[in-house]
Amino acid sequence: MFFIELEPVFNNEGFSRSVDFTLDMSDCYFNGGFPFKDSVRISGEVKNSTDIVSLVASADFTLNLTCDRCAADFSRTFSIPLEHVLVTELNDDDNDDFIVIDSFHYDVEPLVREDILLSLPMKVLCREDCVGICHRCGKDLNDGPCDCGREYDPRWDALQQLLEDDR
């Protein structure tokens, strides 16, 4: 848990308070395992600018991942921006743009943890142009083509016949 004392920030326009802590997320399951081997570094500030209190920070970390196409293990460094407007009450309950705080002694860890998990990619690739593995022999196609050749599918025979008739 990391608590921020927000009363001086809310009560003093122009006031800011730095945020700098590490977060242990080794219990978070993602990409078939627990890739958060090191702590997540959170740094930024909570500031009151013209009576709008905002949290502006970044979460920096490295994940040990497995590629979804070729199953290669790799590490990737992330820097996730964290930006929220904090309020003590809402006039409209249907507004998701603001974070309502119940007390001025606020635990920011659940909010940061949720932001990090929601910003992780759905599909993890070792590189953008990852080709994957051959579905027949299992060779990593990033290292070059396999010796399997093209697979014959008889369902395409009728279409092939139409193409040949057109010539």
QUIZI-V844249 format. One line per field, one symbol per residue. burial: # if it has 16 or more other ideal C-beta (glycine too) atoms within 10 Angstrom, else .. A space follows every 10 residues. Layout:
burial: ???
This chain:
burial: ...#.#..## .....#..#. #.#.#....# #...##...# .#.#.###.. ..#####.#. #.#.#.#### .........# .#.#.##... .......#.. #....#.##. ###.##.... ...###...# ..#......# .#........ .......... .......
